[in-house]
Amino acid sequence: MSQSKLCKGVVIGAIVGAAVSMFDRKTREHTVETMKNIKDSVIYYAKNRDEFQQLVYEKIEKMQKLYEDTTENVNFIMEKIDEMKEIPSTVQAIVEDTKAAFSSKEEK
C-alpha cells in the first residue's frame, strides 16, 4: 500500500512542479518550441521510416564502438596497473643486488 502512495505522490509532485515551472514565460516559450520540434520530427520520421531506421542503426553502431573503445581502454589500464604492482618487487631486487655488490667490494 505504501508503494502505491509513493508512486501517486511522485506523479502528483511532478505534475505540480511542471505546472509551477510554466509560470515563467521563458520556460513556457522554450517548452512550446521544444514540443513543436518534437512534433515535426515525429511527423517527418513517420513519413520517412527508412531514414529513421538508418539513424537508429548509426546510433547503435556508435554505441557499440564506444563500448568497444571503453573495453579496450579498461583492459589497457588494468594491464598497466598489473605492471605497476610488479615494480616494487623489481626495485627491491635491484636494491638487494646493489647492496650485495657493494658488500662484496667492501669484503675484498
Backbone as XML, in Angstrom:
<?xml version="1.0"?>
<chain id="A" units="angstrom">
  <residue number="1" name="MET">
    <atom name="N" x="0.824" y="-1.188" z="0.000"/>
    <atom name="CA" x="0.000" y="0.000" z="0.000"/>
    <atom name="C" x="0.875" y="1.262" z="0.000"/>
  </residue>
  <residue number="2" name="SER">
    <atom name="N" x="1.985" y="1.229" z="0.722"/>
    <atom name="CA" x="2.844" y="2.403" z="0.784"/>
    <atom name="C" x="3.486" y="2.677" z="-0.575"/>
  </residue>
  <residue number="3" name="GLN">
    <atom name="N" x="3.725" y="1.631" z="-1.377"/>
    <atom name="CA" x="4.298" y="1.855" z="-2.705"/>
    <atom name="C" x="3.316" y="2.595" z="-3.598"/>
  </residue>
  <residue number="4" name="SER">
    <atom name="N" x="2.040" y="2.264" z="-3.499"/>
    <atom name="CA" x="1.067" y="2.955" z="-4.335"/>
    <atom name="C" x="0.973" y="4.427" z="-3.932"/>
  </residue>
  <residue number="5" name="LYS">
    <atom name="N" x="1.093" y="4.722" z="-2.660"/>
    <atom name="CA" x="1.084" y="6.119" z="-2.216"/>
    <atom name="C" x="2.334" y="6.837" z="-2.695"/>
  </residue>
  <residue number="6" name="LEU">
    <atom name="N" x="3.451" y="6.144" z="-2.673"/>
    <atom name="CA" x="4.700" y="6.746" z="-3.124"/>
    <atom name="C" x="4.606" y="7.098" z="-4.603"/>
  </residue>
  <residue number="7" name="CYS">
    <atom name="N" x="4.155" y="6.163" z="-5.401"/>
    <atom name="CA" x="4.045" y="6.421" z="-6.844"/>
    <atom name="C" x="3.078" y="7.558" z="-7.123"/>
  </residue>
  <residue number="8" name="LYS">
    <atom name="N" x="1.948" y="7.546" z="-6.437"/>
    <atom name="CA" x="0.984" y="8.627" z="-6.621"/>
    <atom name="C" x="1.589" y="9.963" z="-6.214"/>
  </residue>
  <residue number="9" name="GLY">
    <atom name="N" x="2.308" y="9.976" z="-5.108"/>
    <atom name="CA" x="2.937" y="11.208" z="-4.634"/>
    <atom name="C" x="3.977" y="11.728" z="-5.612"/>
  </residue>
  <residue number="10" name="VAL">
    <atom name="N" x="4.752" y="10.827" z="-6.188"/>
    <atom name="CA" x="5.772" y="11.231" z="-7.155"/>
    <atom name="C" x="5.116" y="11.814" z="-8.401"/>
  </residue>
  <residue number="11" name="VAL">
    <atom name="N" x="4.070" y="11.152" z="-8.889"/>
    <atom name="CA" x="3.379" y="11.640" z="-10.088"/>
    <atom name="C" x="2.736" y="12.995" z="-9.816"/>
  </residue>
  <residue number="12" name="ILE">
    <atom name="N" x="2.047" y="13.116" z="-8.701"/>
    <atom name="CA" x="1.399" y="14.384" z="-8.357"/>
    <atom name="C" x="2.438" y="15.485" z="-8.191"/>
  </residue>
  <residue number="13" name="GLY">
    <atom name="N" x="3.545" y="15.167" z="-7.536"/>
    <atom name="CA" x="4.617" y="16.149" z="-7.357"/>
    <atom name="C" x="5.201" y="16.601" z="-8.692"/>
  </residue>
  <residue number="14" name="ALA">
    <atom name="N" x="5.361" y="15.669" z="-9.618"/>
    <atom name="CA" x="5.890" y="16.017" z="-10.935"/>
    <atom name="C" x="4.925" y="16.925" z="-11.683"/>
  </residue>
  <residue number="15" name="ILE">
    <atom name="N" x="3.637" y="16.617" z="-11.594"/>
    <atom name="CA" x="2.633" y="17.441" z="-12.276"/>
    <atom name="C" x="2.600" y="18.843" z="-11.684"/>
  </residue>
  <residue number="16" name="VAL">
    <atom name="N" x="2.608" y="18.915" z="-10.357"/>
    <atom name="CA" x="2.585" y="20.231" z="-9.697"/>
    <atom name="C" x="3.856" y="21.011" z="-10.035"/>
  </residue>
  <residue number="17" name="GLY">
    <atom name="N" x="4.987" y="20.335" z="-10.015"/>
    <atom name="CA" x="6.246" y="21.007" z="-10.350"/>
    <atom name="C" x="6.258" y="21.530" z="-11.774"/>
  </residue>
  <residue number="18" name="ALA">
    <atom name="N" x="5.750" y="20.731" z="-12.702"/>
    <atom name="CA" x="5.681" y="21.176" z="-14.104"/>
    <atom name="C" x="4.746" y="22.368" z="-14.239"/>
  </residue>
  <residue number="19" name="ALA">
    <atom name="N" x="3.607" y="22.322" z="-13.550"/>
    <atom name="CA" x="2.643" y="23.424" z="-13.627"/>
    <atom name="C" x="3.244" y="24.712" z="-13.062"/>
  </residue>
  <residue number="20" name="VAL">
    <atom name="N" x="3.938" y="24.612" z="-11.940"/>
    <atom name="CA" x="4.545" y="25.796" z="-11.326"/>
    <atom name="C" x="5.644" y="26.362" z="-12.231"/>
  </residue>
  <residue number="21" name="SER">
    <atom name="N" x="6.422" y="25.491" z="-12.859"/>
    <atom name="CA" x="7.505" y="25.978" z="-13.720"/>
    <atom name="C" x="6.958" y="26.687" z="-14.953"/>
  </residue>
  <residue number="22" name="MET">
    <atom name="N" x="5.725" y="26.402" z="-15.347"/>
    <atom name="CA" x="5.128" y="27.057" z="-16.514"/>
    <atom name="C" x="4.733" y="28.511" z="-16.241"/>
  </residue>
  <residue number="23" name="PHE">
    <atom name="N" x="4.796" y="28.961" z="-15.005"/>
    <atom name="CA" x="4.521" y="30.366" z="-14.698"/>
    <atom name="C" x="5.597" y="31.276" z="-15.292"/>
  </residue>
  <residue number="24" name="ASP">
    <atom name="N" x="6.800" y="30.732" z="-15.492"/>
    <atom name="CA" x="7.890" y="31.509" z="-16.074"/>
    <atom name="C" x="7.706" y="31.571" z="-17.592"/>
  </residue>
  <residue number="25" name="ARG">
    <atom name="N" x="7.715" y="32.776" z="-18.147"/>
    <atom name="CA" x="7.438" y="32.971" z="-19.580"/>
    <atom name="C" x="8.484" y="32.280" z="-20.453"/>
  </residue>
  <residue number="26" name="LYS">
    <atom name="N" x="9.756" y="32.420" z="-20.126"/>
    <atom name="CA" x="10.816" y="31.805" z="-20.933"/>
    <atom name="C" x="10.687" y="30.284" z="-20.925"/>
  </residue>
  <residue number="27" name="THR">
    <atom name="N" x="10.333" y="29.730" z="-19.794"/>
    <atom name="CA" x="10.147" y="28.281" z="-19.706"/>
    <atom name="C" x="8.989" y="27.840" z="-20.587"/>
  </residue>
  <residue number="28" name="ARG">
    <atom name="N" x="7.900" y="28.581" z="-20.550"/>
    <atom name="CA" x="6.743" y="28.265" z="-21.402"/>
    <atom name="C" x="7.121" y="28.314" z="-22.874"/>
  </residue>
  <residue number="29" name="GLU">
    <atom name="N" x="7.793" y="29.391" z="-23.269"/>
    <atom name="CA" x="8.176" y="29.552" z="-24.674"/>
    <atom name="C" x="9.120" y="28.433" z="-25.112"/>
  </residue>
  <residue number="30" name="HIS">
    <atom name="N" x="10.070" y="28.116" z="-24.262"/>
    <atom name="CA" x="11.019" y="27.045" z="-24.586"/>
    <atom name="C" x="10.305" y="25.709" z="-24.694"/>
  </residue>
  <residue number="31" name="THR">
    <atom name="N" x="9.370" y="25.449" z="-23.796"/>
    <atom name="CA" x="8.625" y="24.185" z="-23.812"/>
    <atom name="C" x="7.777" y="24.082" z="-25.067"/>
  </residue>
  <residue number="32" name="VAL">
    <atom name="N" x="7.100" y="25.160" z="-25.438"/>
    <atom name="CA" x="6.273" y="25.162" z="-26.649"/>
    <atom name="C" x="7.151" y="24.923" z="-27.872"/>
  </residue>
  <residue number="33" name="GLU">
    <atom name="N" x="8.279" y="25.604" z="-27.953"/>
    <atom name="CA" x="9.194" y="25.434" z="-29.092"/>
    <atom name="C" x="9.723" y="24.001" z="-29.167"/>
  </residue>
  <residue number="34" name="THR">
    <atom name="N" x="10.086" y="23.436" z="-28.030"/>
    <atom name="CA" x="10.579" y="22.064" z="-27.989"/>
    <atom name="C" x="9.503" y="21.082" z="-28.433"/>
  </residue>
  <residue number="35" name="MET">
    <atom name="N" x="8.292" y="21.287" z="-27.983"/>
    <atom name="CA" x="7.187" y="20.400" z="-28.374"/>
    <atom name="C" x="6.909" y="20.491" z="-29.878"/>
  </residue>
  <residue number="36" name="LYS">
    <atom name="N" x="7.010" y="21.687" z="-30.444"/>
    <atom name="CA" x="6.828" y="21.847" z="-31.895"/>
    <atom name="C" x="7.902" y="21.083" z="-32.658"/>
  </residue>
  <residue number="37" name="ASN">
    <atom name="N" x="9.146" y="21.203" z="-32.189"/>
    <atom name="CA" x="10.249" y="20.491" z="-32.844"/>
    <atom name="C" x="10.065" y="18.982" z="-32.754"/>
  </residue>
  <residue number="38" name="ILE">
    <atom name="N" x="9.634" y="18.500" z="-31.597"/>
    <atom name="CA" x="9.400" y="17.063" z="-31.424"/>
    <atom name="C" x="8.280" y="16.603" z="-32.350"/>
  </residue>
  <residue number="39" name="LYS">
    <atom name="N" x="7.205" y="17.386" z="-32.423"/>
    <atom name="CA" x="6.072" y="17.042" z="-33.302"/>
    <atom name="C" x="6.530" y="16.973" z="-34.755"/>
  </residue>
  <residue number="40" name="ASP">
    <atom name="N" x="7.315" y="17.962" z="-35.185"/>
    <atom name="CA" x="7.808" y="17.978" z="-36.562"/>
    <atom name="C" x="8.696" y="16.767" z="-36.843"/>
  </residue>
  <residue number="41" name="SER">
    <atom name="N" x="9.552" y="16.416" z="-35.886"/>
    <atom name="CA" x="10.434" y="15.259" z="-36.054"/>
    <atom name="C" x="9.632" y="13.964" z="-36.151"/>
  </residue>
  <residue number="42" name="VAL">
    <atom name="N" x="8.629" y="13.827" z="-35.320"/>
    <atom name="CA" x="7.802" y="12.616" z="-35.340"/>
    <atom name="C" x="7.071" y="12.495" z="-36.675"/>
  </residue>
  <residue number="43" name="ILE">
    <atom name="N" x="6.512" y="13.586" z="-37.159"/>
    <atom name="CA" x="5.803" y="13.566" z="-38.442"/>
    <atom name="C" x="6.778" y="13.230" z="-39.581"/>
  </residue>
  <residue number="44" name="TYR">
    <atom name="N" x="7.963" y="13.852" z="-39.555"/>
    <atom name="CA" x="8.955" y="13.609" z="-40.604"/>
    <atom name="C" x="9.375" y="12.146" z="-40.634"/>
  </residue>
  <residue number="45" name="TYR">
    <atom name="N" x="9.741" y="11.610" z="-39.458"/>
    <atom name="CA" x="10.227" y="10.225" z="-39.420"/>
    <atom name="C" x="9.106" y="9.217" z="-39.630"/>
  </residue>
  <residue number="46" name="ALA">
    <atom name="N" x="7.858" y="9.596" z="-39.360"/>
    <atom name="CA" x="6.732" y="8.711" z="-39.667"/>
    <atom name="C" x="6.582" y="8.569" z="-41.180"/>
  </residue>
  <residue number="47" name="LYS">
    <atom name="N" x="6.894" y="9.632" z="-41.902"/>
    <atom name="CA" x="6.817" y="9.588" z="-43.363"/>
    <atom name="C" x="8.068" y="8.985" z="-43.983"/>
  </residue>
  <residue number="48" name="ASN">
    <atom name="N" x="9.201" y="9.077" z="-43.282"/>
    <atom name="CA" x="10.493" y="8.605" z="-43.803"/>
    <atom name="C" x="11.064" y="7.530" z="-42.873"/>
  </residue>
  <residue number="49" name="ARG">
    <atom name="N" x="10.423" y="6.406" z="-42.836"/>
    <atom name="CA" x="10.822" y="5.352" z="-41.895"/>
    <atom name="C" x="12.197" y="4.785" z="-42.208"/>
  </residue>
  <residue number="50" name="ASP">
    <atom name="N" x="12.545" y="4.712" z="-43.485"/>
    <atom name="CA" x="13.868" y="4.188" z="-43.847"/>
    <atom name="C" x="14.973" y="5.079" z="-43.287"/>
  </residue>
  <residue number="51" name="GLU">
    <atom name="N" x="14.767" y="6.364" z="-43.364"/>
    <atom name="CA" x="15.755" y="7.303" z="-42.819"/>
    <atom name="C" x="15.846" y="7.157" z="-41.301"/>
  </residue>
  <residue number="52" name="PHE">
    <atom name="N" x="14.704" y="6.977" z="-40.658"/>
    <atom name="CA" x="14.694" y="6.779" z="-39.206"/>
    <atom name="C" x="15.427" y="5.493" z="-38.839"/>
  </residue>
  <residue number="53" name="GLN">
    <atom name="N" x="15.171" y="4.439" z="-39.604"/>
    <atom name="CA" x="15.834" y="3.160" z="-39.351"/>
    <atom name="C" x="17.344" y="3.305" z="-39.515"/>
  </residue>
  <residue number="54" name="GLN">
    <atom name="N" x="17.781" y="4.024" z="-40.550"/>
    <atom name="CA" x="19.204" y="4.256" z="-40.758"/>
    <atom name="C" x="19.799" y="5.055" z="-39.602"/>
  </residue>
  <residue number="55" name="LEU">
    <atom name="N" x="19.078" y="6.046" z="-39.126"/>
    <atom name="CA" x="19.537" y="6.848" z="-37.993"/>
    <atom name="C" x="19.711" y="5.984" z="-36.748"/>
  </residue>
  <residue number="56" name="VAL">
    <atom name="N" x="18.758" y="5.105" z="-36.511"/>
    <atom name="CA" x="18.839" y="4.212" z="-35.353"/>
    <atom name="C" x="20.042" y="3.284" z="-35.485"/>
  </residue>
  <residue number="57" name="TYR">
    <atom name="N" x="20.258" y="2.728" z="-36.683"/>
    <atom name="CA" x="21.416" y="1.844" z="-36.890"/>
    <atom name="C" x="22.726" y="2.584" z="-36.659"/>
  </residue>
  <residue number="58" name="GLU">
    <atom name="N" x="22.801" y="3.823" z="-37.110"/>
    <atom name="CA" x="24.017" y="4.615" z="-36.892"/>
    <atom name="C" x="24.268" y="4.845" z="-35.406"/>
  </residue>
  <residue number="59" name="LYS">
    <atom name="N" x="23.210" y="5.147" z="-34.672"/>
    <atom name="CA" x="23.362" y="5.360" z="-33.224"/>
    <atom name="C" x="23.806" y="4.071" z="-32.539"/>
  </residue>
  <residue number="60" name="ILE">
    <atom name="N" x="23.240" y="2.946" z="-32.966"/>
    <atom name="CA" x="23.628" y="1.657" z="-32.384"/>
    <atom name="C" x="25.094" y="1.367" z="-32.666"/>
  </residue>
  <residue number="61" name="GLU">
    <atom name="N" x="25.534" y="1.628" z="-33.907"/>
    <atom name="CA" x="26.936" y="1.407" z="-34.254"/>
    <atom name="C" x="27.858" y="2.295" z="-33.426"/>
  </residue>
  <residue number="62" name="LYS">
    <atom name="N" x="27.467" y="3.552" z="-33.221"/>
    <atom name="CA" x="28.273" y="4.453" z="-32.393"/>
    <atom name="C" x="28.383" y="3.939" z="-30.963"/>
  </residue>
  <residue number="63" name="MET">
    <atom name="N" x="27.267" y="3.455" z="-30.424"/>
    <atom name="CA" x="27.278" y="2.935" z="-29.058"/>
    <atom name="C" x="28.142" y="1.683" z="-28.954"/>
  </residue>
  <residue number="64" name="GLN">
    <atom name="N" x="28.088" y="0.817" z="-29.968"/>
    <atom name="CA" x="28.922" y="-0.377" z="-29.968"/>
    <atom name="C" x="30.393" y="-0.005" z="-30.046"/>
  </residue>
  <residue number="65" name="LYS">
    <atom name="N" x="30.721" y="0.981" z="-30.884"/>
    <atom name="CA" x="32.110" y="1.440" z="-30.991"/>
    <atom name="C" x="32.580" y="2.040" z="-29.665"/>
  </residue>
  <residue number="66" name="LEU">
    <atom name="N" x="31.726" y="2.826" z="-29.040"/>
    <atom name="CA" x="32.059" y="3.413" z="-27.746"/>
    <atom name="C" x="32.300" y="2.316" z="-26.710"/>
  </residue>
  <residue number="67" name="TYR">
    <atom name="N" x="31.447" y="1.294" z="-26.718"/>
    <atom name="CA" x="31.607" y="0.184" z="-25.785"/>
    <atom name="C" x="32.932" y="-0.540" z="-26.032"/>
  </residue>
  <residue number="68" name="GLU">
    <atom name="N" x="33.242" y="-0.811" z="-27.307"/>
    <atom name="CA" x="34.495" y="-1.496" z="-27.627"/>
    <atom name="C" x="35.700" y="-0.668" z="-27.219"/>
  </residue>
  <residue number="69" name="ASP">
    <atom name="N" x="35.667" y="0.633" z="-27.512"/>
    <atom name="CA" x="36.780" y="1.507" z="-27.135"/>
    <atom name="C" x="36.952" y="1.562" z="-25.621"/>
  </residue>
  <residue number="70" name="THR">
    <atom name="N" x="35.844" y="1.656" z="-24.917"/>
    <atom name="CA" x="35.907" y="1.703" z="-23.454"/>
    <atom name="C" x="36.470" y="0.408" z="-22.904"/>
  </residue>
  <residue number="71" name="THR">
    <atom name="N" x="36.044" y="-0.711" z="-23.460"/>
    <atom name="CA" x="36.555" y="-2.009" z="-23.012"/>
    <atom name="C" x="38.060" y="-2.102" z="-23.247"/>
  </residue>
  <residue number="72" name="GLU">
    <atom name="N" x="38.510" y="-1.653" z="-24.426"/>
    <atom name="CA" x="39.943" y="-1.667" z="-24.717"/>
    <atom name="C" x="40.704" y="-0.779" z="-23.739"/>
  </residue>
  <residue number="73" name="ASN">
    <atom name="N" x="40.177" y="0.396" z="-23.460"/>
    <atom name="CA" x="40.843" y="1.309" z="-22.523"/>
    <atom name="C" x="40.922" y="0.728" z="-21.127"/>
  </residue>
  <residue number="74" name="VAL">
    <atom name="N" x="39.839" y="0.103" z="-20.683"/>
    <atom name="CA" x="39.833" y="-0.505" z="-19.347"/>
    <atom name="C" x="40.860" y="-1.642" z="-19.290"/>
  </residue>
  <residue number="75" name="ASN">
    <atom name="N" x="40.909" y="-2.462" z="-20.334"/>
    <atom name="CA" x="41.884" y="-3.557" z="-20.361"/>
    <atom name="C" x="43.312" y="-3.022" z="-20.340"/>
  </residue>
  <residue number="76" name="PHE">
    <atom name="N" x="43.573" y="-1.953" z="-21.100"/>
    <atom name="CA" x="44.897" y="-1.341" z="-21.123"/>
    <atom name="C" x="45.269" y="-0.822" z="-19.734"/>
  </residue>
  <residue number="77" name="ILE">
    <atom name="N" x="44.332" y="-0.150" z="-19.087"/>
    <atom name="CA" x="44.586" y="0.390" z="-17.751"/>
    <atom name="C" x="44.845" y="-0.741" z="-16.760"/>
  </residue>
  <residue number="78" name="MET">
    <atom name="N" x="44.074" y="-1.810" z="-16.867"/>
    <atom name="CA" x="44.277" y="-2.948" z="-15.956"/>
    <atom name="C" x="45.658" y="-3.577" z="-16.160"/>
  </residue>
  <residue number="79" name="GLU">
    <atom name="N" x="46.106" y="-3.661" z="-17.424"/>
    <atom name="CA" x="47.444" y="-4.188" z="-17.699"/>
    <atom name="C" x="48.510" y="-3.301" z="-17.063"/>
  </residue>
  <residue number="80" name="LYS">
    <atom name="N" x="48.343" y="-1.991" z="-17.190"/>
    <atom name="CA" x="49.318" y="-1.061" z="-16.613"/>
    <atom name="C" x="49.323" y="-1.148" z="-15.087"/>
  </residue>
  <residue number="81" name="ILE">
    <atom name="N" x="48.160" y="-1.333" z="-14.501"/>
    <atom name="CA" x="48.085" y="-1.487" z="-13.044"/>
    <atom name="C" x="48.817" y="-2.743" z="-12.611"/>
  </residue>
  <residue number="82" name="ASP">
    <atom name="N" x="48.630" y="-3.832" z="-13.356"/>
    <atom name="CA" x="49.337" y="-5.071" z="-13.040"/>
    <atom name="C" x="50.846" y="-4.883" z="-13.160"/>
  </residue>
  <residue number="83" name="GLU">
    <atom name="N" x="51.274" y="-4.140" z="-14.198"/>
    <atom name="CA" x="52.707" y="-3.861" z="-14.351"/>
    <atom name="C" x="53.230" y="-3.039" z="-13.175"/>
  </residue>
  <residue number="84" name="MET">
    <atom name="N" x="52.445" y="-2.085" z="-12.714"/>
    <atom name="CA" x="52.876" y="-1.245" z="-11.600"/>
    <atom name="C" x="52.951" y="-2.040" z="-10.307"/>
  </residue>
  <residue number="85" name="LYS">
    <atom name="N" x="52.127" y="-3.066" z="-10.177"/>
    <atom name="CA" x="52.186" y="-3.903" z="-8.976"/>
    <atom name="C" x="53.502" y="-4.664" z="-8.919"/>
  </residue>
  <residue number="86" name="GLU">
    <atom name="N" x="54.090" y="-4.942" z="-10.086"/>
    <atom name="CA" x="55.355" y="-5.670" z="-10.137"/>
    <atom name="C" x="56.562" y="-4.779" z="-9.876"/>
  </residue>
  <residue number="87" name="ILE">
    <atom name="N" x="56.420" y="-3.475" z="-9.987"/>
    <atom name="CA" x="57.537" y="-2.539" z="-9.841"/>
    <atom name="C" x="58.197" y="-2.628" z="-8.460"/>
  </residue>
  <residue number="88" name="PRO">
    <atom name="N" x="57.457" y="-2.637" z="-7.357"/>
    <atom name="CA" x="58.130" y="-2.698" z="-6.061"/>
    <atom name="C" x="59.030" y="-3.923" z="-5.901"/>
  </residue>
  <residue number="89" name="SER">
    <atom name="N" x="58.604" y="-5.085" z="-6.371"/>
    <atom name="CA" x="59.455" y="-6.271" z="-6.238"/>
    <atom name="C" x="60.686" y="-6.148" z="-7.129"/>
  </residue>
  <residue number="90" name="THR">
    <atom name="N" x="60.545" y="-5.538" z="-8.296"/>
    <atom name="CA" x="61.685" y="-5.328" z="-9.189"/>
    <atom name="C" x="62.669" y="-4.348" z="-8.569"/>
  </residue>
  <residue number="91" name="VAL">
    <atom name="N" x="62.158" y="-3.259" z="-8.006"/>
    <atom name="CA" x="63.020" y="-2.272" z="-7.351"/>
    <atom name="C" x="63.721" y="-2.904" z="-6.154"/>
  </residue>
  <residue number="92" name="GLN">
    <atom name="N" x="62.993" y="-3.676" z="-5.390"/>
    <atom name="CA" x="63.585" y="-4.340" z="-4.234"/>
    <atom name="C" x="64.708" y="-5.281" z="-4.665"/>
  </residue>
  <residue number="93" name="ALA">
    <atom name="N" x="64.512" y="-6.008" z="-5.746"/>
    <atom name="CA" x="65.549" y="-6.909" z="-6.249"/>
    <atom name="C" x="66.775" y="-6.118" z="-6.686"/>
  </residue>
  <residue number="94" name="ILE">
    <atom name="N" x="66.583" y="-4.971" z="-7.340"/>
    <atom name="CA" x="67.707" y="-4.130" z="-7.769"/>
    <atom name="C" x="68.464" y="-3.600" z="-6.557"/>
  </residue>
  <residue number="95" name="VAL">
    <atom name="N" x="67.737" y="-3.153" z="-5.546"/>
    <atom name="CA" x="68.375" y="-2.639" z="-4.330"/>
    <atom name="C" x="69.182" y="-3.743" z="-3.651"/>
  </residue>
  <residue number="96" name="GLU">
    <atom name="N" x="68.621" y="-4.919" z="-3.552"/>
    <atom name="CA" x="69.339" y="-6.040" z="-2.916"/>
    <atom name="C" x="70.574" y="-6.415" z="-3.714"/>
  </residue>
  <residue number="97" name="ASP">
    <atom name="N" x="70.476" y="-6.432" z="-5.055"/>
    <atom name="CA" x="71.637" y="-6.735" z="-5.889"/>
    <atom name="C" x="72.721" y="-5.680" z="-5.720"/>
  </residue>
  <residue number="98" name="THR">
    <atom name="N" x="72.319" y="-4.418" z="-5.666"/>
    <atom name="CA" x="73.275" y="-3.328" z="-5.479"/>
    <atom name="C" x="73.936" y="-3.430" z="-4.112"/>
  </residue>
  <residue number="99" name="LYS">
    <atom name="N" x="73.135" y="-3.712" z="-3.108"/>
    <atom name="CA" x="73.667" y="-3.855" z="-1.751"/>
    <atom name="C" x="74.656" y="-5.010" z="-1.683"/>
  </residue>
  <residue number="100" name="ALA">
    <atom name="N" x="74.308" y="-6.101" z="-2.332"/>
    <atom name="CA" x="75.197" y="-7.264" z="-2.354"/>
    <atom name="C" x="76.489" y="-6.935" z="-3.094"/>
  </residue>
  <residue number="101" name="ALA">
    <atom name="N" x="76.398" y="-6.175" z="-4.177"/>
    <atom name="CA" x="77.587" y="-5.812" z="-4.946"/>
    <atom name="C" x="78.508" y="-4.938" z="-4.114"/>
  </residue>
  <residue number="102" name="PHE">
    <atom name="N" x="77.958" y="-3.961" z="-3.382"/>
    <atom name="CA" x="78.779" y="-3.103" z="-2.546"/>
    <atom name="C" x="79.363" y="-3.875" z="-1.356"/>
  </residue>
  <residue number="103" name="SER">
    <atom name="N" x="78.587" y="-4.809" z="-0.829"/>
    <atom name="CA" x="79.071" y="-5.593" z="0.301"/>
    <atom name="C" x="80.232" y="-6.479" z="-0.117"/>
  </residue>
  <residue number="104" name="SER">
    <atom name="N" x="80.161" y="-7.047" z="-1.312"/>
    <atom name="CA" x="81.244" y="-7.904" z="-1.781"/>
    <atom name="C" x="82.503" y="-7.099" z="-2.075"/>
  </residue>
  <residue number="105" name="LYS">
    <atom name="N" x="82.382" y="-5.832" z="-2.499"/>
    <atom name="CA" x="83.534" y="-4.981" z="-2.748"/>
    <atom name="C" x="84.208" y="-4.599" z="-1.434"/>
  </residue>
  <residue number="106" name="GLU">
    <atom name="N" x="83.408" y="-4.386" z="-0.368"/>
    <atom name="CA" x="83.953" y="-3.997" z="0.935"/>
    <atom name="C" x="84.734" y="-5.163" z="1.546"/>
  </residue>
  <residue number="107" name="GLU">
    <atom name="N" x="84.301" y="-6.368" z="1.300"/>
    <atom name="CA" x="84.963" y="-7.549" z="1.861"/>
    <atom name="C" x="86.323" y="-7.781" z="1.213"/>
  </residue>
  <residue number="108" name="LYS">
    <atom name="N" x="86.515" y="-7.348" z="0.002"/>
    <atom name="CA" x="87.782" y="-7.581" z="-0.698"/>
    <atom name="C" x="88.809" y="-6.671" z="-0.193"/>
  </residue>
</chain>
